[in-house]
Amino acid sequence: MNEFVVSARKYRPATFDSVVGQASIVTTLKNAIKNNHLAQAYLFCGPRGVGKTTCARLLAKAINCEHLSPSVEPCNACESCISFNEQRSFNIHELDAASNNSVEDIRLLTEKVRIPPQTGKYSVFIIDEVHMLSASAFNAFLKTLEEPPAHAIFILATTEKHKIIPTILSRCQIFDFNRITTEDISRYLASIAEKENIRYEPDALTIIAQKADGAMRDALSIFDQVVSFSDNHITYKKVIENLNVLDYDYYFRLVEHFLSGNYREALLIFNEILLEGFDAHNFIVGLANHLRDLLVCQDKNTIRLLDVGEQMRERYLQQAKVCSDKFIFEALAVLNQCDIHFKSARNQRLHVEITLLQLCRLCRKEEKEQENTNASAEPSLKASPQTNKVAAEKPVSPSPKKEIPVSQSNPSPASSAKPPVVKSFSLKDALKETAKTDDNKTEKEEETNPDDESEKAEDIDIEKFNQAFQEFLDTLKNEN
């Protein structure tokens, strides 16, 4: 029976080109080696499992290689490379600062630095988890780090750069390693599965990559675990079962019930999720992420933010077509409030169920608002037959209000003739005379549209008053 080697060790990159997700850092290191611009100290910082120690070892191996390739890769044939591969090189010294963090350990390291390499050109000292050194150990290390011997190169690796004192940082070239994307991890896992003759589903590898959270080492560990569980056939169902991940199908079904307002089915699905042992808070966070993914599917420019497999992507696109932007915005706001107040809620299950009820009401609320909008628009669109008849006759006989404005400066044709000179004038008599002249005009309009009788009567009274008042003014002028 062959000895099993975990994938994280078996498939550790042996060349710079095989490092995943750190293209800019790899290019910088290769150019430094090619141009012989090596710094005396490097600081590799970043999240766990992204290749800090791997790049440190590759750098140490490459600068001592006797026959570098044109692409600045170790030859793996010289004595230095062979001794490195067999882990018996005397030019590379690794120190775990988590367990060797005292001043005495740093003093022993300083003594080693003085000894030149027996073979090769450089002595490389890799100090992992350097942030674990004590303050006194950092201070004891300062002078050696600032002025090391020509043959010594220090490579410090840490996940917490903020814990390192500034005097150490100023003496190092700092390289910030990025989290590895889900796509890169999935592609790398697929290549390993093909080498190991393991069948797989692309969506299953995507779930593993998402669970790894940007760390390749975590992804390879999960990969080994799932392979043992699934008997060399990695499927989506087996992955979510083994990793205790909530199936996406629950979220898709819930959104369908939200859109239809079916709160009964939504509550039953939530109960099923709880019976399977999932945490209610994680469920709320996952549902919010699902709605966020639906939102980015609304636009072709943001769809690249969707971090799922190809089959799942098609399902997201289909559901995004039936979800309005307003619904997603309001649903995210409701879920955000649920997330904020979840810890302080006494009955957390009821708190989540109320949130689900609110989400089911969102679409009903939109439908009612749309109905009210349509109802308010109908009266203005519908016109009565009498109104249409009046509208048809308006060009022939315009309304008196348009013929004679209220603020009229010149007298109307009916009152333009010079009135007879009288000694006294009665406003009441003038109103009567004006009413007689307008009888013929008002009779037609009253017969045409009896519904507007009260409104037009008011207009005629104002017109009469204007005419009578004008006659009164003319009479006063004549008397004077």
VOPAGU-2260 file (C-alpha; in pm, 1 decimal, decimal comma):
REM VOPAGU-2260
SITE   aa  ch    i         X         Y         Z
SITE  MET   A    0       0,0       0,0       0,0
SITE  ASN   A    1     146,3     333,1    -107,6
SITE  GLU   A    2     192,8     605,5     149,0
SITE  PHE   A    3     -70,9     876,7     113,7
SITE  VAL   A    4      52,8    1234,3      77,1
SITE  VAL   A    5    -195,1    1516,5     121,5
SITE  SER   A    6    -260,4    1723,6    -188,1
SITE  ALA   A    7    -133,5    2042,8     -23,4
SITE  ARG   A    8     214,9    1887,7      -3,0
SITE  LYS   A    9     201,6    1666,6    -309,8
SITE  TYR   A   10     100,4    1949,1    -540,5
SITE  ARG   A   11     296,6    2233,1    -381,6
SITE  PRO   A   12     428,0    2447,0    -671,0
SITE  ALA   A   13     781,7    2354,8    -772,4
SITE  THR   A   14     825,6    2643,0   -1018,5
SITE  PHE   A   15     732,1    3010,3   -1026,5
SITE  ASP   A   16     495,0    2956,4   -1318,5
SITE  SER   A   17     292,4    2701,2   -1121,9
SITE  VAL   A   18     214,7    2949,8    -842,8
SITE  VAL   A   19    -157,4    3030,1    -857,5
SITE  GLY   A   20    -307,3    3377,0    -819,8
SITE  GLN   A   21      11,0    3580,8    -749,8
SITE  ALA   A   22     121,9    3683,0   -1099,2
SITE  SER   A   23     255,8    4029,3   -1010,6
SITE  ILE   A   24     464,5    3903,4    -718,0
SITE  VAL   A   25     608,1    3616,5    -921,9
SITE  THR   A   26     701,7    3854,0   -1204,2
SITE  THR   A   27     874,8    4092,5    -962,7
SITE  LEU   A   28    1078,5    3815,1    -801,0
SITE  LYS   A   29    1181,6    3666,0   -1135,6
SITE  ASN   A   30    1296,1    4004,7   -1265,2
SITE  ALA   A   31    1492,7    4066,7    -946,1
SITE  ILE   A   32    1672,2    3733,2    -989,3
SITE  LYS   A   33    1731,2    3792,2   -1360,3
SITE  ASN   A   34    1875,1    4142,6   -1309,3
SITE  ASN   A   35    2059,2    4049,7    -988,8
SITE  HIS   A   36    1868,4    4312,2    -789,6
SITE  LEU   A   37    1809,8    4106,4    -478,9
SITE  ALA   A   38    1718,3    4284,6    -157,5
SITE  GLN   A   39    1874,0    4191,9     175,3
SITE  ALA   A   40    1533,9    4129,9     337,1
SITE  TYR   A   41    1184,2    4050,4     210,4
SITE  LEU   A   42     853,1    4053,3     392,7
SITE  PHE   A   43     577,9    3832,9     251,2
SITE  CYS   A   44     242,3    3915,0     409,2
SITE  GLY   A   45    -112,9    3810,8     332,6
SITE  PRO   A   46    -389,2    3565,2     428,8
SITE  ARG   A   47    -322,4    3202,4     508,9
SITE  GLY   A   48    -266,9    2948,2     235,5
SITE  VAL   A   49    -196,4    3189,1     -52,4
SITE  GLY   A   50     166,6    3090,6    -124,4
SITE  LYS   A   51     391,1    3298,4     103,8
SITE  THR   A   52     611,7    3013,0     224,5
SITE  THR   A   53     605,0    2850,1    -119,3
SITE  CYS   A   54     734,9    3166,0    -289,1
SITE  ALA   A   55     999,5    3205,9     -18,2
SITE  ARG   A   56    1129,8    2854,1     -84,3
SITE  LEU   A   57    1120,8    2900,2    -460,5
SITE  LEU   A   58    1316,4    3225,1    -427,5
SITE  ALA   A   59    1576,0    3053,7    -207,6
SITE  LYS   A   60    1600,9    2764,4    -452,5
SITE  ALA   A   61    1629,5    2985,8    -761,3
SITE  ILE   A   62    1904,7    3218,0    -634,1
SITE  ASN   A   63    2125,0    2916,4    -550,1
SITE  CYS   A   64    2054,4    2724,9    -871,5
SITE  GLU   A   65    2365,1    2674,6   -1085,1
SITE  HIS   A   66    2184,6    2652,0   -1420,1
SITE  LEU   A   67    1880,5    2877,8   -1427,6
SITE  SER   A   68    1655,3    2840,7   -1729,9
SITE  PRO   A   69    1591,1    3139,3   -1961,0
SITE  SER   A   70    1250,6    3177,8   -1791,7
SITE  VAL   A   71    1428,8    3212,9   -1454,4
SITE  GLU   A   72    1319,7    2871,9   -1327,6
SITE  PRO   A   73    1538,4    2630,1   -1123,8
SITE  CYS   A   74    1690,7    2351,6   -1330,6
SITE  ASN   A   75    1617,1    2074,0   -1076,0
SITE  ALA   A   76    1935,4    1901,0   -1196,7
SITE  CYS   A   77    2221,1    2074,8   -1017,1
SITE  GLU   A   78    2342,8    1973,2    -672,4
SITE  SER   A   79    2176,6    2272,8    -506,9
SITE  CYS   A   80    1834,6    2195,0    -657,8
SITE  ILE   A   81    1862,5    1823,2    -583,4
SITE  SER   A   82    1956,1    1886,5    -219,7
SITE  PHE   A   83    1669,0    2132,1    -190,4
SITE  ASN   A   84    1419,3    1883,6    -334,9
SITE  GLU   A   85    1544,1    1616,9     -95,0
SITE  GLN   A   86    1517,8    1862,6     196,6
SITE  ARG   A   87    1885,3    1836,0     289,3
SITE  SER   A   88    2009,1    2175,4     171,8
SITE  PHE   A   89    2243,9    2359,9     409,0
SITE  ASN   A   90    2186,9    2693,0     236,8
SITE  ILE   A   91    1824,1    2731,8     343,0
SITE  HIS   A   92    1733,1    2773,6     708,4
SITE  GLU   A   93    1370,0    2786,2     823,0
SITE  LEU   A   94    1270,2    2920,0    1162,1
SITE  ASP   A   95     923,7    2902,1    1314,3
SITE  ALA   A   96     890,6    3228,4    1505,1
SITE  ALA   A   97     577,6    3104,0    1681,5
SITE  SER   A   98     783,4    2861,5    1890,6
SITE  ASN   A   99    1126,3    3029,7    1865,8
SITE  ASN   A  100    1035,0    3383,6    1960,7
SITE  SER   A  101    1275,6    3468,0    2240,6
SITE  VAL   A  102    1587,6    3683,9    2237,9
SITE  GLU   A  103    1805,1    3374,6    2278,1
SITE  ASP   A  104    1662,7    3222,3    1959,3
SITE  ILE   A  105    1741,3    3539,8    1765,5
SITE  ARG   A  106    2097,2    3538,5    1903,1
SITE  LEU   A  107    2148,1    3182,5    1781,4
SITE  LEU   A  108    2015,2    3289,0    1441,6
SITE  THR   A  109    2259,7    3579,7    1436,4
SITE  GLU   A  110    2547,9    3341,3    1496,9
SITE  LYS   A  111    2438,4    3126,3    1201,9
SITE  VAL   A  112    2422,4    3430,6     975,7
SITE  ARG   A  113    2795,7    3487,2    1011,3
SITE  ILE   A  114    2881,5    3146,2     862,8
SITE  PRO   A  115    2907,0    3160,9     480,3
SITE  PRO   A  116    2748,6    2884,6     268,5
SITE  GLN   A  117    2965,7    2582,8     186,8
SITE  THR   A  118    2800,1    2533,3    -150,7
SITE  GLY   A  119    2598,6    2781,5    -346,4
SITE  LYS   A  120    2599,5    3157,1    -335,2
SITE  TYR   A  121    2351,0    3261,6     -66,7
SITE  SER   A  122    2237,2    3153,8     276,8
SITE  VAL   A  123    1863,0    3213,5     293,9
SITE  PHE   A  124    1685,7    3245,5     628,8
SITE  ILE   A  125    1307,2    3199,5     614,2
SITE  ILE   A  126    1132,0    3315,0     932,2
SITE  ASP   A  127     766,6    3209,5     930,0
SITE  GLU   A  128     499,7    3375,4    1149,4
SITE  VAL   A  129     745,2    3654,2    1225,2
SITE  HIS   A  130     477,5    3861,1    1399,9
SITE  MET   A  131     499,7    3617,2    1692,5
SITE  LEU   A  132     844,9    3742,6    1792,1
SITE  SER   A  133     858,1    3929,4    2120,0
SITE  ALA   A  134     940,7    4300,1    2132,4
SITE  SER   A  135    1287,4    4230,3    2271,5
SITE  ALA   A  136    1349,9    3970,7    2000,1
SITE  PHE   A  137    1253,8    4224,5    1732,9
SITE  ASN   A  138    1496,1    4476,6    1879,7
SITE  ALA   A  139    1774,5    4217,1    1894,7
SITE  PHE   A  140    1711,6    4136,2    1528,4
SITE  LEU   A  141    1725,6    4496,7    1402,7
SITE  LYS   A  142    2101,2    4535,6    1356,7
SITE  THR   A  143    2145,1    4202,3    1180,9
SITE  LEU   A  144    1851,0    4275,3     949,6
SITE  GLU   A  145    1981,0    4621,4     863,6
SITE  GLU   A  146    2340,5    4521,2     784,3
SITE  PRO   A  147    2355,6    4148,1     709,9
SITE  PRO   A  148    2655,8    3980,7     546,4
SITE  ALA   A  149    2664,5    3981,8     167,0
SITE  HIS   A  150    2579,1    3613,0     150,1
SITE  ALA   A  151    2270,2    3635,6     376,3
SITE  ILE   A  152    1913,5    3700,8     262,5
SITE  PHE   A  153    1618,5    3712,0     501,9
SITE  ILE   A  154    1262,7    3625,8     400,7
SITE  LEU   A  155     999,7    3701,2     664,5
SITE  ALA   A  156     646,3    3565,1     630,8
SITE  THR   A  157     342,8    3674,9     830,3
SITE  THR   A  158     -35,6    3688,5     822,8
SITE  GLU   A  159     -53,7    3995,6    1049,7
SITE  LYS   A  160     168,2    4272,0     919,1
SITE  HIS   A  161      25,3    4528,7    1159,4
SITE  LYS   A  162     188,4    4349,3    1453,3
SITE  ILE   A  163     539,4    4400,5    1318,0
SITE  ILE   A  164     721,7    4707,3    1448,7
SITE  PRO   A  165     785,3    4986,8    1193,4
SITE  THR   A  166    1163,4    4962,0    1226,4
SITE  ILE   A  167    1147,1    4607,2    1090,0
SITE  LEU   A  168     909,1    4704,8     809,4
SITE  SER   A  169    1136,6    4985,7     693,0
SITE  ARG   A  170    1423,8    4739,4     642,6
SITE  CYS   A  171    1229,2    4500,6     415,6
SITE  GLN   A  172    1082,4    4488,1      68,6
SITE  ILE   A  173     714,8    4421,9     136,4
SITE  PHE   A  174     505,0    4195,0     -86,5
SITE  ASP   A  175     131,1    4177,8     -18,6
SITE  PHE   A  176     -14,9    3845,9    -131,0
SITE  ASN   A  177    -375,3    3846,8    -254,1
SITE  ARG   A  178    -656,0    3606,8    -183,1
SITE  ILE   A  179    -687,8    3355,3    -462,7
SITE  THR   A  180   -1006,9    3391,4    -664,0
SITE  THR   A  181   -1272,1    3121,5    -671,3
SITE  GLU   A  182   -1222,9    3075,3   -1044,2
SITE  ASP   A  183    -847,0    3013,9   -1007,4
SITE  ILE   A  184    -899,0    2765,8    -724,0
SITE  SER   A  185   -1167,1    2576,9    -919,3
SITE  ARG   A  186    -942,4    2554,1   -1223,4
SITE  TYR   A  187    -649,6    2426,0   -1014,7
SITE  LEU   A  188    -867,6    2166,0    -841,5
SITE  ALA   A  189    -994,8    2049,1   -1179,9
SITE  SER   A  190    -637,0    1995,8   -1300,3
SITE  ILE   A  191    -555,8    1791,4    -988,5
SITE  ALA   A  192    -874,1    1584,6   -1029,6
SITE  GLU   A  193    -774,1    1500,6   -1386,6
SITE  LYS   A  194    -426,2    1395,2   -1273,6
SITE  GLU   A  195    -576,4    1172,2   -1004,3
SITE  ASN   A  196    -844,5    1030,6   -1241,0
SITE  ILE   A  197   -1125,5    1165,8   -1023,2
SITE  ARG   A  198   -1463,7    1244,1   -1177,5
SITE  TYR   A  199   -1615,8    1574,5   -1074,8
SITE  GLU   A  200   -1892,4    1825,9   -1137,8
SITE  PRO   A  201   -1778,9    2186,4   -1200,2
SITE  ASP   A  202   -2035,8    2325,4    -955,3
SITE  ALA   A  203   -1901,2    2091,8    -686,2
SITE  LEU   A  204   -1549,4    2231,1    -726,6
SITE  THR   A  205   -1692,6    2583,3    -713,8
SITE  ILE   A  206   -1850,7    2507,9    -375,1
SITE  ILE   A  207   -1514,4    2379,9    -247,1
SITE  ALA   A  208   -1341,8    2694,8    -374,0
SITE  GLN   A  209   -1599,9    2918,5    -206,0
SITE  LYS   A  210   -1564,0    2727,7     120,2
SITE  ALA   A  211   -1184,1    2775,7     107,2
SITE  ASP   A  212   -1232,0    3155,2     119,4
SITE  GLY   A  213    -933,6    3238,7    -100,9
SITE  ALA   A  214    -685,6    2993,5      57,4
SITE  MET   A  215    -546,8    2727,1    -174,8
SITE  ARG   A  216    -422,4    2511,0     111,4
SITE  ASP   A  217    -772,1    2502,7     261,8
SITE  ALA   A  218    -917,6    2414,4     -77,7
SITE  LEU   A  219    -679,0    2120,8    -119,3
SITE  SER   A  220    -758,4    1994,1     230,8
SITE  ILE   A  221   -1132,5    2009,2     158,9
SITE  PHE   A  222   -1069,8    1841,1    -175,5
SITE  ASP   A  223    -901,6    1544,1      -5,1
SITE  GLN   A  224   -1187,1    1520,5     244,0
SITE  VAL   A  225   -1456,4    1522,4     -25,2
SITE  VAL   A  226   -1269,6    1267,4    -238,6
SITE  SER   A  227   -1264,3    1027,6      55,4
SITE  PHE   A  228   -1636,4    1082,4     113,8
SITE  SER   A  229   -1751,3    1060,4    -248,9
SITE  ASP   A  230   -1537,3     762,8    -356,3
SITE  ASN   A  231   -1357,4     939,2    -643,9
SITE  HIS   A  232   -1675,4    1095,1    -784,4
SITE  ILE   A  233   -1723,9    1451,7    -662,5
SITE  THR   A  234   -2084,3    1567,4    -709,5
SITE  TYR   A  235   -2264,8    1881,5    -601,2
SITE  LYS   A  236   -2498,3    1692,3    -366,2
SITE  LYS   A  237   -2215,2    1506,1    -195,1
SITE  VAL   A  238   -2012,8    1823,7    -146,5
SITE  ILE   A  239   -2291,9    2019,3      22,3
SITE  GLU   A  240   -2375,6    1715,2     232,4
SITE  ASN   A  241   -2017,8    1661,9     347,1
SITE  LEU   A  242   -1938,8    2029,6     405,9
SITE  ASN   A  243   -2276,5    2105,4     565,6
SITE  VAL   A  244   -2347,7    2380,5     313,8
SITE  LEU   A  245   -2705,2    2497,2     260,0
SITE  ASP   A  246   -2825,7    2402,0     -86,3
SITE  TYR   A  247   -2883,5    2691,2    -328,8
SITE  ASP   A  248   -3215,0    2531,0    -419,7
SITE  TYR   A  249   -3366,9    2649,8     -90,2
SITE  TYR   A  250   -3293,7    3011,0    -178,1
SITE  PHE   A  251   -3437,1    2979,7    -528,1
SITE  ARG   A  252   -3757,4    2824,0    -393,1
SITE  LEU   A  253   -3791,2    3089,9    -124,3
SITE  VAL   A  254   -3760,9    3374,5    -374,4
SITE  GLU   A  255   -4032,4    3212,5    -587,4
SITE  HIS   A  256   -4263,4    3205,8    -284,3
SITE  PHE   A  257   -4174,8    3567,7    -201,4
SITE  LEU   A  258   -4277,4    3673,1    -550,9
SITE  SER   A  259   -4606,8    3482,6    -529,7
SITE  GLY   A  260   -4676,3    3592,5    -170,3
SITE  ASN   A  261   -4702,4    3231,5     -50,7
SITE  TYR   A  262   -4593,2    3279,9     310,4
SITE  ARG   A  263   -4709,2    2930,6     414,9
SITE  GLU   A  264   -4457,3    2754,5     190,7
SITE  ALA   A  265   -4185,9    2999,9     293,8
SITE  LEU   A  266   -4236,6    2913,4     661,1
SITE  LEU   A  267   -4234,6    2540,6     582,4
SITE  ILE   A  268   -3904,7    2571,4     394,9
SITE  PHE   A  269   -3749,7    2759,6     686,6
SITE  ASN   A  270   -3866,9    2486,8     923,1
SITE  GLU   A  271   -3708,5    2224,9     696,0
SITE  ILE   A  272   -3379,8    2416,2     703,4
SITE  LEU   A  273   -3381,0    2425,9    1083,2
SITE  LEU   A  274   -3457,9    2052,9    1104,3
SITE  GLU   A  275   -3149,7    1981,4     894,1
SITE  GLY   A  276   -2936,6    2151,9    1157,9
SITE  PHE   A  277   -2853,9    2480,8     987,6
SITE  ASP   A  278   -2817,9    2800,6    1187,9
SITE  ALA   A  279   -3091,3    3062,1    1138,6
SITE  HIS   A  280   -2841,6    3348,5    1132,9
SITE  ASN   A  281   -2632,1    3182,3     863,4
SITE  PHE   A  282   -2953,0    3125,4     669,6
SITE  ILE   A  283   -3033,4    3498,3     676,1
SITE  VAL   A  284   -2681,3    3586,0     562,2
SITE  GLY   A  285   -2702,0    3329,5     282,8
SITE  LEU   A  286   -3041,3    3458,7     168,6
SITE  ALA   A  287   -2906,0    3813,9     157,3
SITE  ASN   A  288   -2611,3    3694,4     -51,9
SITE  HIS   A  289   -2854,0    3517,7    -285,2
SITE  LEU   A  290   -3051,6    3839,4    -341,3
SITE  ARG   A  291   -2726,6    4026,9    -394,9
SITE  ASP   A  292   -2635,6    3775,4    -665,0
SITE  LEU   A  293   -2976,1    3828,2    -827,0
SITE  LEU   A  294   -2911,6    4201,9    -822,9
SITE  VAL   A  295   -2577,7    4176,5   -1003,8
SITE  CYS   A  296   -2749,3    3958,5   -1265,7
SITE  GLN   A  297   -2977,9    4247,3   -1358,3
SITE  ASP   A  298   -2706,0    4415,5   -1565,2
SITE  LYS   A  299   -2459,8    4267,2   -1811,2
SITE  ASN   A  300   -2181,1    4489,2   -1675,6
SITE  THR   A  301   -2214,7    4356,2   -1319,4
SITE  ILE   A  302   -2280,6    3992,4   -1399,0
SITE  ARG   A  303   -1906,7    3921,8   -1374,2
SITE  LEU   A  304   -1943,2    3978,9    -998,5
SITE  LEU   A  305   -2144,6    3656,5    -979,4
SITE  ASP   A  306   -1912,8    3399,1    -819,7
SITE  VAL   A  307   -2081,3    3066,9    -908,2
SITE  GLY   A  308   -2047,0    2782,5   -1158,5
SITE  GLU   A  309   -2181,2    2790,7   -1512,8
SITE  GLN   A  310   -2491,3    2578,9   -1446,8
SITE  MET   A  311   -2582,9    2780,9   -1139,8
SITE  ARG   A  312   -2520,2    3103,4   -1330,8
SITE  GLU   A  313   -2792,8    3015,5   -1581,3
SITE  ARG   A  314   -3037,7    2955,8   -1299,3
SITE  TYR   A  315   -2955,5    3291,7   -1144,0
SITE  LEU   A  316   -3007,6    3466,9   -1475,5
SITE  GLN   A  317   -3350,3    3307,7   -1519,2
SITE  GLN   A  318   -3472,2    3408,7   -1173,9
SITE  ALA   A  319   -3326,0    3758,7   -1204,2
SITE  LYS   A  320   -3555,1    3823,1   -1502,3
SITE  VAL   A  321   -3869,6    3790,5   -1286,6
SITE  CYS   A  322   -3737,4    4000,1    -995,3
SITE  SER   A  323   -3772,8    4376,4   -1008,4
SITE  ASP   A  324   -3501,5    4607,5    -879,5
SITE  LYS   A  325   -3743,2    4757,5    -628,1
SITE  PHE   A  326   -3824,0    4415,9    -480,9
SITE  ILE   A  327   -3455,9    4325,4    -441,1
SITE  PHE   A  328   -3369,2    4660,8    -281,5
SITE  GLU   A  329   -3651,8    4638,7     -29,0
SITE  ALA   A  330   -3580,7    4271,1      43,7
SITE  LEU   A  331   -3214,1    4345,9     112,6
SITE  ALA   A  332   -3315,0    4626,3     348,7
SITE  VAL   A  333   -3549,1    4391,5     538,5
SITE  LEU   A  334   -3281,7    4120,6     564,1
SITE  ASN   A  335   -3024,2    4373,8     679,2
SITE  GLN   A  336   -3249,1    4480,6     966,5
SITE  CYS   A  337   -3307,2    4115,9    1056,3
SITE  ASP   A  338   -2931,9    4055,1    1062,4
SITE  ILE   A  339   -2869,1    4359,9    1281,6
SITE  HIS   A  340   -3133,2    4272,0    1542,0
SITE  PHE   A  341   -3091,0    3892,7    1532,4
SITE  LYS   A  342   -2856,7    3863,8    1830,5
SITE  SER   A  343   -3074,3    4083,9    2052,2
SITE  ALA   A  344   -3399,9    3901,4    1967,6
SITE  ARG   A  345   -3535,1    3679,2    2245,2
SITE  ASN   A  346   -3721,7    3449,9    2008,6
SITE  GLN   A  347   -3481,8    3429,6    1715,8
SITE  ARG   A  348   -3691,3    3184,0    1517,3
SITE  LEU   A  349   -3995,7    3411,2    1535,7
SITE  HIS   A  350   -3773,0    3703,8    1442,2
SITE  VAL   A  351   -3669,6    3528,1    1120,3
SITE  GLU   A  352   -4024,9    3411,7    1045,9
SITE  ILE   A  353   -4153,9    3769,3    1073,0
SITE  THR   A  354   -3884,9    3869,4     825,7
SITE  LEU   A  355   -4004,5    3601,7     583,4
SITE  LEU   A  356   -4362,3    3729,2     617,9
SITE  GLN   A  357   -4245,0    4081,5     538,7
SITE  LEU   A  358   -4065,7    3955,5     229,9
SITE  CYS   A  359   -4381,5    3778,2     112,8
SITE  ARG   A  360   -4576,2    4104,0     144,8
SITE  LEU   A  361   -4335,6    4306,7     -68,9
SITE  CYS   A  362   -4473,4    4189,5    -403,2
SITE  ARG   A  363   -4834,1    4228,3    -285,4
SITE  LYS   A  364   -4751,5    4582,5    -183,5
SITE  GLU   A  365   -4609,7    4650,8    -529,6
SITE  GLU   A  366   -4923,0    4506,6    -693,7
SITE  LYS   A  367   -5153,0    4724,2    -481,4
SITE  GLU   A  368   -4952,1    5034,6    -563,2
SITE  GLN   A  369   -4972,9    4948,4    -932,1
SITE  GLU   A  370   -5349,9    4895,4    -907,9
SITE  ASN   A  371   -5394,6    5230,8    -733,4
SITE  THR   A  372   -5186,2    5400,1   -1001,0
SITE  ASN   A  373   -5393,3    5243,0   -1277,4
SITE  ALA   A  374   -5719,1    5329,6   -1101,1
SITE  SER   A  375   -5620,5    5695,1   -1066,5
SITE  ALA   A  376   -5520,4    5706,9   -1432,8
SITE  GLU   A  377   -5849,4    5559,8   -1564,2
SITE  PRO   A  378   -6078,8    5865,3   -1498,6
SITE  SER   A  379   -5848,8    6091,1   -1696,2
SITE  LEU   A  380   -5835,9    5844,8   -1984,8
SITE  LYS   A  381   -6212,4    5780,1   -1998,5
SITE  ALA   A  382   -6441,6    6064,2   -2115,3
SITE  SER   A  383   -6822,9    6073,7   -2115,8
SITE  PRO   A  384   -7019,0    6099,4   -2446,8
SITE  GLN   A  385   -7144,4    6447,3   -2352,1
SITE  THR   A  386   -6786,9    6563,7   -2286,4
SITE  ASN   A  387   -6678,5    6428,7   -2623,7
SITE  LYS   A  388   -6969,5    6612,2   -2789,1
SITE  VAL   A  389   -6869,8    6941,2   -2626,9
SITE  ALA   A  390   -6507,1    6883,5   -2726,7
SITE  ALA   A  391   -6620,5    6835,1   -3085,5
SITE  GLU   A  392   -6824,2    7158,9   -3085,9
SITE  LYS   A  393   -6559,4    7375,5   -2918,0
SITE  PRO   A  394   -6383,2    7479,0   -3240,6
SITE  VAL   A  395   -6717,7    7599,8   -3385,0
SITE  SER   A  396   -6842,8    7794,7   -3083,0
SITE  PRO   A  397   -6570,9    7863,7   -2827,0
SITE  SER   A  398   -6666,0    7912,3   -2467,0
SITE  PRO   A  399   -6739,2    8266,3   -2348,1
SITE  LYS   A  400   -6451,8    8240,8   -2104,3
SITE  LYS   A  401   -6205,4    8216,5   -2392,7
SITE  GLU   A  402   -6378,8    8487,8   -2597,5
SITE  ILE   A  403   -6381,6    8746,3   -2318,8
SITE  PRO   A  404   -6109,1    8708,0   -2054,6
SITE  VAL   A  405   -6174,8    8810,9   -1697,6
SITE  SER   A  406   -5901,4    9072,3   -1700,9
SITE  GLN   A  407   -6027,6    9253,2   -2017,0
SITE  SER   A  408   -5888,4    9599,2   -2082,8
SITE  ASN   A  409   -6113,1    9694,7   -2378,0
SITE  PRO   A  410   -6492,0    9686,8   -2371,4
SITE  SER   A  411   -6668,5    9406,7   -2554,6
SITE  PRO   A  412   -6832,6    9470,3   -2892,6
SITE  ALA   A  413   -7175,9    9463,4   -2730,1
SITE  SER   A  414   -7084,7    9751,7   -2499,1
SITE  SER   A  415   -6852,0    9942,5   -2735,5
SITE  ALA   A  416   -7132,2   10182,7   -2846,9
SITE  LYS   A  417   -7141,7   10507,9   -2653,9
SITE  PRO   A  418   -7417,2   10487,5   -2394,4
SITE  PRO   A  419   -7673,4   10771,0   -2369,8
SITE  VAL   A  420   -7596,1   11042,5   -2121,2
SITE  VAL   A  421   -7806,5   11001,8   -1812,2
SITE  LYS   A  422   -7805,5   11183,2   -1483,5
SITE  SER   A  423   -7803,7   10867,4   -1274,2
SITE  PHE   A  424   -7692,4   10510,2   -1337,9
SITE  SER   A  425   -7816,0   10187,5   -1179,5
SITE  LEU   A  426   -7579,4    9888,0   -1168,2
SITE  LYS   A  427   -7877,5    9653,5   -1137,2
SITE  ASP   A  428   -8034,6    9785,5   -1459,4
SITE  ALA   A  429   -7705,1    9750,0   -1642,0
SITE  LEU   A  430   -7676,7    9387,0   -1535,8
SITE  LYS   A  431   -8026,5    9319,5   -1668,8
SITE  GLU   A  432   -7949,6    9477,2   -2005,1
SITE  THR   A  433   -7626,1    9280,1   -2036,8
SITE  ALA   A  434   -7807,6    8957,6   -1948,6
SITE  LYS   A  435   -8053,1    9011,4   -2235,2
SITE  THR   A  436   -7776,4    9047,8   -2493,2
SITE  ASP   A  437   -7615,1    8720,1   -2382,8
SITE  ASP   A  438   -7932,6    8507,7   -2372,1
SITE  ASN   A  439   -7886,0    8375,7   -2727,3
SITE  LYS   A  440   -7527,8    8268,5   -2655,6
SITE  THR   A  441   -7597,0    8089,5   -2329,0
SITE  GLU   A  442   -7904,7    7896,5   -2449,7
SITE  LYS   A  443   -7703,7    7692,4   -2701,3
SITE  GLU   A  444   -7431,9    7608,0   -2454,9
SITE  GLU   A  445   -7675,9    7507,1   -2181,8
SITE  GLU   A  446   -7852,2    7272,6   -2424,4
SITE  THR   A  447   -7523,6    7126,4   -2544,0
SITE  ASN   A  448   -7380,0    7044,2   -2200,6
SITE  PRO   A  449   -7629,3    7060,9   -1915,6
SITE  ASP   A  450   -7379,0    6895,6   -1680,0
SITE  ASP   A  451   -7158,4    7207,5   -1684,0
SITE  GLU   A  452   -7448,8    7447,4   -1623,0
SITE  SER   A  453   -7337,4    7554,3   -1278,9
SITE  GLU   A  454   -6978,0    7613,4   -1390,4
SITE  LYS   A  455   -7075,5    7821,3   -1697,4
SITE  ALA   A  456   -7332,1    8016,7   -1501,6
SITE  GLU   A  457   -7051,7    8129,6   -1280,9
SITE  ASP   A  458   -6847,8    8233,3   -1586,6
SITE  ILE   A  459   -7141,6    8430,7   -1733,6
SITE  ASP   A  460   -7199,9    8617,9   -1409,2
SITE  ILE   A  461   -6838,1    8731,8   -1406,5
SITE  GLU   A  462   -6868,5    8844,4   -1767,7
SITE  LYS   A  463   -7185,5    9038,8   -1695,3
SITE  PHE   A  464   -7022,2    9203,8   -1403,3
SITE  ASN   A  465   -6725,3    9313,8   -1615,9
SITE  GLN   A  466   -6947,9    9457,5   -1885,5
SITE  ALA   A  467   -7173,1    9635,2   -1637,9
SITE  PHE   A  468   -6878,5    9772,1   -1446,8
SITE  GLN   A  469   -6727,1    9905,4   -1771,6
SITE  GLU   A  470   -7054,2   10079,3   -1859,0
SITE  PHE   A  471   -7058,9   10227,2   -1512,6
SITE  LEU   A  472   -6708,8   10368,1   -1559,1
SITE  ASP   A  473   -6798,5   10513,8   -1900,5
SITE  THR   A  474   -7108,3   10677,5   -1754,1
SITE  LEU   A  475   -6905,8   10837,4   -1476,2
SITE  LYS   A  476   -6660,4   10973,9   -1733,0
SITE  ASN   A  477   -6944,0   11123,5   -1939,2
SITE  GLU   A  478   -7101,4   11283,9   -1634,3
SITE  ASN   A  479   -6772,1   11441,8   -1542,7
